[in-house]
Amino acid sequence: MVNVVGLDIDSCTNRIFWTDYSRKRIECSNYMGGERRQVHNTTGNPWGVAIQDGVAYYTTYSPHRVSALPLTGGNSTILNTGTFSTTTFCGIAILHRGHHCTVVTGIRE
């Protein structure tokens, strides 16, 4: 890890996700720091990250974008881009309604 900026906890899979701005990637590990792996190399400098229903939503500072990446594999999709020179996407958050783990695992804890 060089420059960790964004961080989110996925309580459905018991994993921690973070963005490394300098290395241009998203990584994750279990709660104890084991089973660490690289999730995605980004084309820009990633900033914020939020996990919901098996998808990593993340922002990049340069270029200014909001993207979605399916954690089961596949390519990221750009959801929005900064349209003005002053537009900068930094952090990202998802407001959960109800118990979101039911959607991912089918089991309510």
Residue pairs with C-beta under 8 A, 6 or more apart in sequence:
1 18
1 20
1 23
1 27
2 20
2 21
2 22
2 23
3 20
3 21
3 22
3 23
4 18
4 19
4 20
4 21
5 18
5 19
5 20
5 21
5 46
5 47
5 48
6 18
6 19
6 46
6 47
6 48
6 49
6 58
6 59
6 91
6 92
7 16
7 17
7 18
7 19
7 49
8 16
8 17
8 18
8 49
8 50
8 51
9 15
9 16
9 17
9 51
10 16
10 17
10 28
10 51
11 101
12 100
12 101
12 104
12 105
13 104
14 30
14 31
15 28
15 29
15 30
15 31
16 28
16 29
16 30
16 31
17 26
17 27
17 28
17 39
17 49
17 51
17 56
18 26
18 27
18 28
18 49
19 25
19 26
19 42
19 46
19 47
19 48
19 49
19 58
20 26
20 27
20 46
21 45
21 46
21 47
21 61
22 45
24 41
24 42
24 43
24 44
24 45
24 46
25 38
25 39
25 40
25 41
25 42
25 46
26 38
26 39
26 40
26 42
26 46
26 49
26 56
26 58
26 69
27 36
27 37
27 38
27 39
28 36
28 37
28 39
29 35
29 36
29 37
39 56
39 69
39 71
40 56
40 69
40 76
42 58
42 60
42 67
42 76
43 60
43 63
44 60
44 61
44 62
44 63
44 65
45 60
45 61
45 62
46 58
46 59
46 60
46 61
47 58
47 59
47 60
47 61
47 89
47 90
47 91
48 58
48 59
48 89
48 90
48 91
48 92
48 93
49 56
49 57
49 58
49 59
49 92
50 56
50 57
50 58
50 92
50 93
50 94
51 57
51 71
51 94
52 94
52 96
52 100
53 100
53 103
53 104
54 70
54 71
54 72
54 104
55 68
55 69
55 70
55 71
56 68
56 69
56 71
57 66
57 67
57 68
57 69
57 79
57 92
57 94
58 66
58 67
58 69
58 92
59 65
59 66
59 67
59 89
59 90
59 91
59 92
60 67
60 89
61 88
61 89
61 90
63 81
63 82
64 81
64 82
64 87
64 88
64 89
65 78
65 79
65 80
65 81
65 82
65 89
66 78
66 79
66 80
66 81
66 89
66 92
67 76
67 77
67 78
67 79
68 76
68 77
68 79
69 75
69 76
69 77
80 89
82 88
82 89
99 108
99 109
101 107
101 108
101 109
102 108
